[in-house]
Amino acid sequence: MKKLFLICLMAASTVVCANIETYKFDDPRKEADYQVLVHELRCLVCQNQNLADSNAELAQDLRRKTYEMVEKGLSKDEVVEYMVARYGDFVLYKPPLQTNTLALWGGPFIIFIIAVLVLIRMIRRRPTNSDHLLSEEQRQRAEQLLNQQTEEK
């Protein structure tokens, strides 16, 4: 039993090694720009993670390229322009409002408006008075059945 416990303890204590990149910057402003960029740019492989959070190889390459461009003195806008020119608007977490992104920006609002309209229509169609759900004959029959059940008990 002690051996099994030791094996489990050793297995649980193993350290997962991850490749963590560390870049040295000569200017704190460049480091701040780099951090902003890797948090604003999307990983094209993971799609729901930014470059800072992704461990995909492409994200590592894009972080390296971003570092190189920032170190060369390019501004954040120039780095973003390069990434968009190379990978398209999808690389941005906040794509610009253009004709090809109107559905992306307006879609959720349109779906919400349609849902509200459908809900209002369903509420208006619902009968307001529950007395008219049964005819008089059906109501009398239900009362007879209920009376029979109470008499049997």
C-alpha positions in Angstrom: 0.0 0.0 0.0 2.9 2.3 0.8 4.5 1.6 -2.6 1.2 2.5 -4.4 1.0 5.7 -2.4 4.6 6.6 -3.2 4.1 5.9 -6.9 1.0 8.1 -7.0 2.8 10.8 -5.1 5.7 10.7 -7.5 3.4 10.8 -10.6 1.5 13.7 -9.2 4.6 15.7 -8.4 6.0 15.6 -12.0 6.4 19.1 -13.4 5.0 19.9 -16.8 7.6 21.7 -18.8 6.4 24.4 -21.0 8.4 26.5 -23.4 8.3 30.0 -22.0 9.8 32.7 -24.1 11.5 35.6 -22.4 12.4 38.6 -24.5 14.7 41.4 -23.3 13.8 44.9 -24.2 16.1 47.9 -24.1 13.2 50.3 -23.6 10.2 49.8 -21.2 8.0 51.5 -23.8 8.8 48.8 -26.3 8.1 46.1 -23.8 4.7 47.7 -23.0 3.9 47.9 -26.7 4.9 44.3 -27.1 2.6 43.2 -24.3 -0.3 45.2 -25.7 0.2 43.7 -29.2 0.4 40.1 -28.1 -2.8 40.5 -26.0 -4.6 42.2 -28.9 -3.6 39.8 -31.7 -5.4 36.5 -32.1 -3.7 33.1 -32.5 -4.7 31.9 -35.9 -4.5 28.2 -34.8 -6.4 28.4 -31.5 -8.8 31.2 -32.7 -10.1 31.8 -29.2 -6.8 32.8 -27.6 -4.6 35.7 -28.1 -0.9 35.4 -28.9 0.1 35.8 -25.2 -2.0 32.8 -24.1 -1.4 30.4 -26.9 1.2 27.7 -27.0 0.8 26.9 -30.7 3.9 27.0 -32.8 2.4 29.7 -35.0 1.7 31.8 -32.0 5.3 31.4 -30.9 6.5 32.5 -34.3 4.1 35.5 -34.3 5.3 36.5 -30.8 8.9 36.3 -32.1 8.1 38.4 -35.2 6.2 40.9 -33.1 9.2 41.2 -30.8 11.6 41.7 -33.7 9.3 44.4 -35.2 9.0 46.2 -31.9 12.7 46.0 -31.3 13.3 47.6 -34.8 11.3 50.5 -33.6 8.1 50.0 -35.5 5.0 51.4 -33.9 2.0 49.3 -32.7 0.0 50.4 -35.8 2.7 49.4 -38.1 3.0 45.9 -36.5 -0.8 45.5 -36.7 -0.8 46.6 -40.4 1.9 44.0 -41.1 -0.1 41.3 -39.4 -3.4 42.2 -41.1 -1.7 42.4 -44.5 -0.2 39.0 -44.0 -3.0 37.2 -42.1 -6.1 39.3 -42.7 -8.6 40.9 -40.3 -9.0 37.6 -38.5 -5.8 38.2 -36.6 -7.4 41.1 -34.8 -9.6 40.5 -31.8 -11.4 43.8 -32.6 -11.8 43.8 -36.4 -12.5 47.2 -38.0 -16.1 48.1 -39.0 -16.0 47.4 -42.8 -18.5 46.1 -45.3 -17.1 42.6 -45.0 -17.4 42.7 -41.2 -20.9 44.1 -40.9 -22.4 40.7 -40.2 -19.8 40.2 -37.5 -20.6 43.5 -35.8 -24.4 43.6 -36.5 -25.2 39.9 -36.2 -25.6 39.7 -32.5 -27.9 42.8 -32.4 -30.0 41.5 -35.2 -30.4 38.1 -33.5 -31.3 39.8 -30.2 -34.0 42.0 -31.9 -35.5 39.0 -33.7 -35.6 37.0 -30.4 -37.3 39.9 -28.6 -39.9 40.2 -31.5 -40.6 36.5 -31.4 -41.0 36.6 -27.6 -43.4 39.5 -27.8 -45.4 37.8 -30.5 -45.6 34.6 -28.4 -46.7 36.5 -25.3 -49.5 38.3 -27.3 -50.8 35.1 -28.8 -51.0 33.4 -25.4 -54.6 33.2 -24.2 -55.1 35.7 -21.4 -58.0 34.0 -19.7 -57.6 30.4 -18.7 -61.4 29.9 -18.2 -61.8 29.5 -22.0 -59.4 26.6 -22.3 -62.2 24.1 -21.5 -65.7 24.1 -22.8 -68.5 24.0 -20.3 -69.2 20.3 -21.0 -65.5 19.4 -20.5 -65.4 21.4 -17.2 -68.5 19.5 -15.9 -67.0 16.1 -16.9 -63.7 17.1 -15.1 -65.6 18.1 -11.9 -67.5 14.7 -12.0 -64.2 12.8 -12.2 -62.7 14.8 -9.4 -65.8 14.2 -7.2 -65.7 10.5 -7.9 -62.1 10.3 -6.8 -62.8 12.1 -3.6 -65.8 9.9 -2.8 -63.7 6.7 -3.4 -61.1 7.8 -0.9 
